[in-house]
Amino acid sequence: MASILVSMSMSLLSHRSHLRSFSAILVLTALAVSSCAGNTERFLDGTAAEIYGGECVQKKGDIVTIYSGRTENLIEPVLDAFACETGIPVMVRWGASTDLALLLNEEGSKSPADVFLSRSPGPVGYLESKDLLKPLSSDVLDLVEEQNRSDSGTWIGFSGRKRVLVHNIDAVPSEDLPNSVFDLTEKRYEGRVAIPATNGSFVDWFTVFRDVYGNEEAQNWLEQMVENDARYYYNNRAIVEATGRGEIDMGLVNHYYNYQEMAASGDEHRAKNHDFGDQDIGSLLIITAATVLSSTDIAEESESLVNYLLSAPVQKYFTNRTFEYPLAFGVPPAETLPPLSALEIGSVDFDKLGGGFEETTRMIEATGILNQ
């Protein structure tokens, strides 16, 4: 079946009216091709079919344009299922969450985007501070606990990633594992720890660090990590892969990447996650976030997409397929995931992240970690 999900270069996104008419032509053409091929019943296949197994409904409503900081391979099945089940077509611009947030601020009220999906709450909090977000309805906000949504109701979390220390099980015996993220500055960990310093979830985590301990102590910790020869890697997955093959002993990452590698490679992957103490800042749960832009002229369709992210089938996809923690009420995490507790739940005001991620980025770069 021709996909209802349409991805285009942003050269076509300069004006909303042009975007709507051109995209509609593409979507209708795709459906016409399926009809001409004799396929009168349209169903999804692959991973998207696990989310929605029914027949795709006819197109209705305007195209929802999404700026997505969540990667294509993870979120596209959800968007395909949404378009098929609701008949609302979507168009996506993929990119880094922080880059997209800065772009949205630059575009302002002229942005073609309707919905923004972020890997972490910092970028949406930044947009909230710029008054660029539309409040969500109480029906959507009430799908999660209060700590997993904005106090002002402009964004909502839809999955969670716990911060952990991934370590090579052949190079790091259990008795050598630290109890706290603060222990990693000790001499015994010199040159053994990887940090994804430019990754969005690390930036958000370090912003919380600043909020809890103050700028001076947060800066001192990261500078001490640099002095202890911590290694910079571009993202979490690169650290998990490097740890698994013994290139680096351990690294600070989101929990789910290692579960994905374990599921794909089995015992050949030589790395496991280590949880710091319940009250340690290293055990923070970072949530993904969804929001509707205040400039949208299709608020109803846009909010229906945000609501869909918190539906049971999608929440089960996130936890059973990608090993993230579901945030919607009534959906349990995958059996392989350890339960959440203490600092991971309810103790962080994510609204404080928004105004801080630019300063956090400046502080990270000032330490010289990117040159390690």
C-alpha positions in Angstrom: 0.0 0.0 0.0 1.3 3.4 -0.9 2.1 5.2 2.4 -0.2 8.0 3.5 2.8 9.5 5.4 4.5 12.0 3.1 8.0 13.3 3.7 9.3 16.3 1.7 12.2 18.6 1.7 11.6 21.9 3.5 12.1 23.8 0.3 8.4 23.1 -0.3 7.4 24.4 3.2 7.7 28.1 2.6 4.0 28.9 2.7 1.2 27.0 4.4 -1.3 27.4 1.5 1.2 26.0 -1.0 2.1 23.2 1.4 -1.5 22.1 1.9 -2.5 22.1 -1.8 0.7 20.4 -3.1 0.7 17.8 -0.4 -2.9 16.9 -0.9 -2.1 16.2 -4.6 0.7 13.8 -3.6 -1.5 12.0 -1.1 -4.5 11.6 -3.4 -2.2 10.5 -6.2 -0.8 7.8 -3.9 -4.2 6.5 -3.1 -5.3 6.6 -6.7 -2.3 4.3 -7.6 -3.5 1.8 -5.1 -7.0 1.8 -6.5 -5.8 1.4 -10.0 -3.8 -1.6 -9.0 -7.0 -3.3 -8.0 -6.5 -3.1 -4.2 -9.9 -2.0 -2.9 -9.0 -2.8 0.7 -6.1 -0.7 2.1 -4.2 -2.0 5.1 -0.9 -1.2 6.7 2.0 -3.7 6.8 5.1 -4.0 8.9 5.4 -2.4 12.3 2.7 0.1 11.6 0.2 -2.8 11.3 1.0 -3.9 14.9 -0.3 -0.5 16.0 -3.4 -0.5 13.8 -4.5 -3.6 12.0 -7.8 -2.3 10.5 -8.6 -0.9 7.1 -7.4 2.6 6.3 -10.2 5.2 6.1 -10.6 7.7 3.3 -8.7 11.0 3.6 -10.4 13.6 5.7 -9.2 16.9 7.1 -6.1 18.9 6.3 -2.6 17.7 6.4 -0.9 17.9 9.8 2.7 19.1 9.4 5.1 17.8 12.0 8.6 18.8 13.0 10.0 15.7 14.6 13.1 15.5 16.8 12.3 11.8 17.3 14.1 9.7 14.6 12.3 8.5 11.5 12.7 4.8 12.2 11.1 5.1 15.6 8.2 7.5 15.0 7.2 6.8 11.3 5.2 3.6 12.1 3.2 5.6 14.6 2.5 8.3 12.1 1.6 5.8 9.4 -0.9 4.2 11.8 -2.4 7.5 12.7 -2.9 8.5 9.0 -4.4 5.2 8.2 -6.7 4.9 11.2 -7.9 8.6 11.2 -7.7 9.5 7.5 -5.7 12.6 8.5 -2.6 12.8 6.3 0.7 14.0 7.8 3.9 15.6 6.5 7.2 15.4 8.4 10.4 17.4 8.8 13.0 15.3 10.6 15.9 16.9 12.6 17.5 17.4 16.0 15.1 18.6 18.6 17.1 21.6 19.6 17.7 22.6 16.0 14.0 22.3 15.2 13.1 24.4 18.3 15.4 27.2 17.2 14.0 27.0 13.7 10.4 27.2 15.0 11.4 30.3 17.0 12.9 31.9 13.9 9.8 31.0 11.8 7.4 32.3 14.5 3.8 32.7 13.4 4.8 32.0 9.8 5.9 28.4 10.5 4.3 25.7 8.4 4.5 23.4 11.4 1.4 22.3 13.3 2.9 19.8 15.8 6.4 19.5 17.3 7.7 16.2 18.7 10.8 16.5 20.9 13.2 13.9 22.3 13.2 15.8 25.5 11.3 18.6 27.3 14.0 21.3 27.0 13.2 22.3 23.4 9.5 22.5 24.0 10.0 24.4 27.2 12.1 26.8 25.2 9.2 27.3 22.7 6.8 27.7 25.6 9.0 30.6 27.0 8.6 32.2 23.5 4.8 32.0 23.6 4.8 29.8 20.5 2.7 26.9 21.9 -1.0 26.3 22.0 -2.6 24.9 25.3 -3.8 21.3 25.0 -7.3 20.3 26.1 -7.8 18.8 29.5 -8.9 15.5 27.8 -5.4 15.1 26.5 -3.5 16.4 29.5 -5.4 14.1 31.8 -4.0 11.1 30.0 -0.7 11.4 32.0 0.4 12.3 35.6 0.9 15.9 36.3 4.7 15.7 36.4 4.7 14.4 32.8 3.1 17.5 31.3 3.6 21.3 31.3 2.2 23.3 34.3 0.6 25.6 31.7 -0.8 22.7 29.7 1.1 23.5 26.5 3.0 20.2 26.1 2.7 16.6 27.3 5.2 13.7 27.7 4.4 10.5 25.7 7.4 8.2 26.7 10.2 8.1 29.1 14.0 7.2 28.9 15.9 6.6 32.0 19.5 7.8 32.4 21.9 4.9 33.2 25.5 3.9 33.0 26.1 1.3 30.3 29.2 -0.8 30.9 31.1 -3.6 29.2 30.6 -6.7 31.4 34.0 -8.1 30.5 36.0 -5.0 31.3 34.0 -3.7 34.4 33.3 -6.1 37.3 30.2 -5.4 39.4 32.3 -4.3 42.3 33.9 -1.6 40.2 30.6 0.1 39.3 29.9 3.5 40.9 27.1 4.2 43.3 26.7 7.8 42.1 27.4 9.8 38.9 29.7 11.9 41.2 32.0 8.9 41.6 32.9 9.0 37.9 35.3 11.8 38.6 37.6 9.5 40.6 41.0 8.5 39.4 39.9 4.8 39.0 37.6 5.9 36.1 40.1 7.9 34.2 39.7 7.6 30.5 37.0 5.0 30.9 33.8 7.0 30.7 32.0 8.2 27.5 29.6 11.2 27.5 27.1 12.2 24.7 27.6 15.9 25.4 25.7 17.3 22.4 22.8 14.8 22.7 19.4 16.4 23.6 18.7 14.1 26.5 22.1 14.8 28.0 21.6 18.5 27.6 18.3 18.2 29.4 19.8 16.0 32.1 22.6 18.5 32.7 20.0 21.3 32.9 18.3 19.4 35.7 21.7 18.9 37.3 22.2 22.7 37.2 18.8 23.2 38.7 19.3 20.8 41.6 22.9 21.5 42.5 23.5 25.0 41.1 25.7 26.1 38.1 29.0 26.1 40.0 28.7 22.5 41.2 27.4 21.3 37.8 30.2 23.0 36.0 32.8 21.7 38.4 31.5 18.1 37.9 31.7 18.3 34.1 35.1 20.0 34.2 36.4 17.2 36.5 35.0 14.6 34.1 37.0 16.4 31.3 40.1 16.4 33.5 39.6 12.7 34.2 39.8 12.1 30.4 36.1 11.4 29.8 35.5 10.7 26.1 33.0 12.5 23.9 30.7 10.5 21.6 28.0 12.0 19.3 25.0 10.2 20.7 23.8 7.4 23.0 23.7 4.6 20.5 27.4 5.3 19.5 28.3 4.8 23.2 26.3 1.7 23.6 27.8 0.1 20.5 31.4 1.2 21.5 30.8 -0.2 25.0 29.5 -3.5 23.6 32.6 -4.0 21.5 35.0 -3.0 24.3 36.1 0.3 22.8 35.2 2.2 26.0 34.4 0.7 29.4 31.3 2.6 30.2 29.1 5.6 29.3 26.2 7.8 30.3 23.2 7.0 28.1 19.4 6.5 27.9 18.4 3.0 29.1 16.6 1.8 26.0 19.5 1.8 23.5 21.1 -1.1 25.3 17.9 -3.1 25.4 17.6 -2.7 21.7 21.1 -3.9 21.1 20.6 -6.8 23.4 17.4 -7.8 21.6 19.2 -7.5 18.2 22.5 -9.2 19.1 21.9 -11.4 22.1 25.0 -12.6 24.0 27.3 -11.1 21.4 26.5 -7.7 22.8 28.8 -7.4 25.8 27.2 -4.6 27.7 24.6 -4.1 30.4 22.9 -1.1 32.1 23.8 -0.1 35.6 21.4 2.0 37.7 22.8 4.5 40.1 21.1 4.9 43.5 17.4 5.9 43.5 18.2 9.4 44.8 21.1 10.0 42.5 20.8 12.6 39.7 22.2 10.0 37.3 19.0 8.0 37.5 16.7 10.7 36.1 13.8 9.9 33.8 13.8 12.1 30.7 10.5 12.3 28.9 9.8 12.9 25.2 7.3 15.6 24.6 4.6 16.6 22.1 3.0 20.0 21.5 0.8 22.0 19.1 2.1 25.2 17.7 0.0 28.3 18.4 0.3 29.3 14.7 -1.6 26.3 13.5 -4.9 26.7 11.8 -5.9 23.0 12.2 -5.8 22.7 16.0 -8.3 19.9 16.1 -6.4 17.6 13.7 -3.1 18.5 15.4 -4.3 17.7 18.9 -5.8 14.4 17.6 -2.2 13.4 16.7 -1.0 14.3 20.2 -3.8 12.3 21.7 -3.0 9.3 19.4 0.6 9.2 20.8 -0.9 8.4 24.2 -3.4 5.7 23.0 -2.8 2.2 24.3 -1.6 0.6 21.0 1.0 3.4 20.5 2.1 3.3 24.2 2.5 -0.5 23.9 4.6 0.0 20.8 6.9 2.4 22.5 7.6 0.0 25.4 7.5 -3.4 23.7 9.3 -2.3 20.5 11.6 0.5 21.6 11.8 -0.4 25.3 10.8 3.1 26.5 8.6 3.6 29.5 5.0 4.3 28.7 3.5 7.4 30.3 -0.2 7.1 29.7 -2.3 5.8 32.5 -3.1 2.1 32.4 -0.3 0.9 30.2 2.4 -1.1 32.0 6.1 -1.1 30.9 7.6 -4.1 29.1 8.4 -7.0 31.4 12.1 -6.7 30.7 12.2 -3.1 32.1 13.0 -2.6 35.7 10.4 -0.6 37.7 10.8 3.1 38.1 11.2 4.7 41.6 12.4 7.6 43.7 14.1 10.5 41.7 12.9 9.1 38.4 9.3 10.0 39.2 7.7 13.2 40.2 10.7 15.1 41.7 11.7 17.3 38.7 9.9 20.3 37.4 10.5 19.9 33.6 9.1 23.4 33.0 12.4 24.8 34.3 14.3 23.1 31.4 13.0 25.4 28.7 14.8 28.6 29.5 17.9 26.8 30.4 19.0 24.6 27.5 20.8 27.4 25.6 22.9 28.2 28.7 23.5 24.5 29.4 24.8 24.1 25.8 27.2 27.1 26.4 28.4 25.6 29.7 29.0 22.2 28.1 31.0 23.6 25.2 33.0 25.8 27.6 34.4 22.7 29.4 36.1 21.4 26.3 34.4 18.0 26.4 33.7 18.2 22.6 37.5 18.0 22.0 38.0 14.9 24.1 
